[in-house]
Each structure stands twice: as C-alpha cells, then as structure tokens.
Amino acid sequence: MSKDTYPVTAAVRALRAHKVPFAPCLYTYEAHGGTTVSARELGVPEHSVIKTLVMEDDGKKPLIVLMHGDYEVSTKQLARLLHVKTIHPCAPDVAEKHSGYQVGGTSPFGTRKTLPVYMEHSITDLPTIYINGGKRGFLVAITPADLIRVLQPTLVEVAIAEAAAETVATLHGED
C-alpha cells in the first residue's frame, strides 16, 4: 500500500459522512506495541495518541473510553462516576463483537453498535489527536473538536499516569 492510499474502513466512511477533515497516518503495526509503537513510528507524542478502549460495566453493558496513550484508566473512578459497581476491559472477542473492529484496530467511529463514549477531559486541550482509523497500523489525525462533534462523548477525569498504575498494580500483587 503506498503512502497516498489508505484503507477505507467503517471509521473512514463515518468520518467522511460527517465531513470530518482527517489526515491518514499509516505505520508498521507491532503486536502488543500499543501507543508507544504508533507514536514512535509516526514521530508524535504518545500523549497525543488516543487509545480506544472497549469496556463493560458489571451489568455487561459495553462502553468506549478514550484515553491518552501515556495514561491508564482508573476503572474504579469511572465506575463511581457511572454509578456502577465495576468497570473492566472486555475480552478481545467480546470487544470485537461490540465494536466490529479487531483489537489493535478499534476506532470509536463507525462501530457495529452505538456505544456510549467517555473521553478524558484533557484530550480537549490538544491541537491534534491521533486515533485509530479502524485497522491495525492506521491512525487518523483529527481535532478534538471534530471528535466531540461526531461522537458527543461524556467528558470524564479518570486518567492515571502509567507509572502510577504500575506502582498500584505492584502494591496489589497484580504483576
């Protein structure tokens, strides 16, 4: 695939339908590389690469959380905000069933089912974000304003720095 061509995914079709200007960003996908690899390959700050996380509450209701690449989600804080007992990441096959996307290529745009979207508030402070375009190794650069216009996410403050998350996991024996 040349640099001038990119996959036309459900996410790309959704962006086009909403007249969202975007720049396609292709990179060599590495399994389990996450936002660290995509940021490195694209030469952008990992903080600007936004993860699309498919999660479920204790009633098995799916939801999407958008988070900075260099942060983790405080599922306890999110559960408190949503007035549910727990929130946890979906198993890959369940996430794929809800979103219609392969894990590692999950976009919040053009999902199989309409899912509620929760976005870390500080994402709105960024001039440009890089978010999955619906295929592994494919991000789209857009503005947070366009994301908000299309997805109408609920803004939340549930970010914890990765280093802090690792410390907490170690303290709780979740190594």
C-alpha positions as CSV (number, residue, x, y, z in Angstrom):
1,M,0.0,0.0,0.0
2,S,1.5,3.3,-1.0
3,K,1.6,6.3,1.3
4,D,-1.1,8.0,-0.8
5,T,-3.6,5.2,-0.3
6,Y,-5.2,4.1,3.0
7,P,-7.9,1.6,3.9
8,V,-11.5,2.7,3.6
9,T,-12.8,1.4,6.9
10,A,-16.2,1.9,8.6
11,A,-14.4,4.6,10.6
12,V,-13.2,6.4,7.4
13,R,-16.8,6.2,6.0
14,A,-18.2,7.6,9.2
15,L,-15.6,10.5,9.2
16,R,-16.4,11.3,5.6
17,A,-20.2,11.1,6.3
18,H,-19.7,13.8,9.0
19,K,-17.4,15.8,6.8
20,V,-14.5,15.5,9.3
21,P,-11.2,16.6,7.8
22,F,-8.5,14.0,8.7
23,A,-5.0,13.0,7.8
24,P,-4.4,9.3,7.3
25,C,-1.3,8.0,9.2
26,L,-0.1,4.6,8.3
27,Y,2.7,2.8,10.2
28,T,4.0,-0.7,10.7
29,Y,1.9,-2.4,13.3
30,E,3.6,-4.4,16.0
31,A,1.5,-6.8,18.1
32,H,1.2,-5.6,21.7
33,G,3.1,-2.4,20.8
34,G,0.2,-0.1,21.6
35,T,0.5,3.6,21.5
36,T,4.2,3.5,22.3
37,V,4.9,2.0,18.9
38,S,2.5,4.1,16.9
39,A,3.8,7.3,18.5
40,R,7.4,6.3,17.8
41,E,6.6,5.3,14.2
42,L,4.6,8.5,13.4
43,G,7.0,10.7,15.3
44,V,4.3,12.2,17.5
45,P,4.0,12.5,21.3
46,E,2.4,9.4,22.9
47,H,0.2,11.8,24.9
48,S,-1.5,12.8,21.5
49,V,-2.2,9.2,20.5
50,I,-5.6,8.3,21.9
51,K,-6.5,4.8,22.9
52,T,-10.0,3.4,22.1
53,L,-10.8,1.0,25.0
54,V,-13.9,-1.2,24.9
55,M,-15.0,-1.9,28.4
56,E,-18.1,-3.3,30.2
57,D,-19.8,-2.4,33.5
58,D,-20.9,-5.1,36.0
59,G,-24.2,-5.4,34.1
60,K,-22.2,-6.3,30.9
61,K,-23.2,-3.0,29.2
62,P,-20.4,-2.1,26.8
63,L,-18.9,1.4,26.6
64,I,-15.9,3.1,25.0
65,V,-13.2,5.0,26.9
66,L,-10.9,7.4,25.0
67,M,-7.6,7.9,26.9
68,H,-4.2,9.4,26.2
69,G,-1.7,6.8,25.1
70,D,0.6,7.5,28.0
71,Y,-2.1,7.2,30.7
72,E,-4.3,4.4,32.0
73,V,-8.0,4.5,33.0
74,S,-8.9,4.4,36.7
75,T,-11.7,1.9,36.3
76,K,-12.7,2.5,40.0
77,Q,-13.1,6.2,39.4
78,L,-15.1,5.6,36.2
79,A,-17.4,3.1,37.9
80,R,-18.0,5.7,40.7
81,L,-18.9,8.3,38.0
82,L,-21.2,5.9,36.2
83,H,-22.8,4.7,39.5
84,V,-22.0,1.1,38.8
85,K,-20.1,-1.5,40.9
86,T,-17.3,-2.2,38.5
87,I,-15.9,-1.4,35.0
88,H,-13.4,-3.7,33.3
89,P,-11.9,-4.1,29.9
90,C,-13.7,-6.5,27.6
91,A,-12.1,-9.7,26.5
92,P,-10.8,-9.3,22.9
93,D,-13.5,-11.4,21.3
94,V,-16.2,-9.5,23.2
95,A,-14.7,-6.1,22.3
96,E,-14.6,-7.2,18.7
97,K,-18.3,-8.3,18.9
98,H,-19.3,-4.9,20.3
99,S,-17.2,-2.6,18.1
100,G,-16.9,-4.6,14.9
101,Y,-13.2,-3.9,14.9
102,Q,-10.2,-6.2,15.5
103,V,-8.4,-5.4,18.8
104,G,-5.4,-3.2,17.9
105,G,-7.5,-1.6,15.2
106,T,-10.5,-0.4,17.2
107,S,-11.9,3.0,16.3
108,P,-14.6,4.9,18.1
109,F,-16.0,5.9,14.7
110,G,-18.3,3.5,12.7
111,T,-18.7,0.9,15.5
112,R,-21.0,-2.0,14.8
113,K,-23.2,-1.0,17.8
114,T,-23.7,2.6,19.0
115,L,-21.8,2.6,22.3
116,P,-21.6,5.4,24.9
117,V,-18.3,7.1,24.7
118,Y,-16.4,8.6,27.7
119,M,-13.4,10.8,26.9
120,E,-10.7,12.0,29.2
121,H,-11.3,15.8,29.6
122,S,-7.7,16.8,29.0
123,I,-7.8,15.4,25.4
124,T,-9.7,18.6,24.5
125,D,-6.6,20.6,25.3
126,L,-4.6,19.0,22.4
127,P,-4.5,20.8,19.0
128,T,-4.4,17.4,17.1
129,I,-5.1,13.9,18.2
130,Y,-4.2,10.6,16.5
131,I,-6.8,8.0,16.9
132,N,-7.4,4.6,15.3
133,G,-8.9,4.6,11.8
134,G,-10.4,1.1,12.1
135,K,-7.4,-1.1,11.1
136,R,-4.2,-2.1,12.8
137,G,-1.4,0.2,11.7
138,F,-3.7,3.0,10.7
139,L,-4.4,6.1,12.7
140,V,-6.2,9.3,11.6
141,A,-5.1,12.8,12.7
142,I,-8.1,15.0,13.6
143,T,-9.0,17.7,16.0
144,P,-10.7,17.0,19.4
145,A,-13.5,19.4,18.4
146,D,-14.4,17.2,15.4
147,L,-14.3,14.1,17.6
148,I,-16.6,15.8,20.0
149,R,-19.0,17.0,17.3
150,V,-19.3,13.5,15.8
151,L,-19.3,11.2,18.9
152,Q,-20.6,13.6,21.6
153,P,-18.6,11.9,24.3
154,T,-19.1,12.4,28.0
155,L,-16.1,14.1,29.4
156,V,-14.5,12.5,32.4
157,E,-11.4,12.8,34.6
158,V,-10.3,9.2,35.1
159,A,-6.6,9.3,33.9
160,I,-3.8,7.9,35.9
161,A,-0.2,8.1,34.8
162,E,1.2,4.7,33.6
163,A,4.0,4.8,36.2
164,A,1.4,5.3,38.9
165,A,-0.7,2.5,37.5
166,E,2.3,0.1,37.5
167,T,3.1,1.1,41.2
168,V,-0.5,0.4,42.3
169,A,-0.6,-2.9,40.4
170,T,2.7,-4.0,42.1
171,L,1.4,-3.0,45.5
172,H,-1.7,-5.1,44.9
173,G,0.3,-8.1,43.6
174,E,-1.1,-7.7,40.0
175,D,2.3,-8.0,38.5
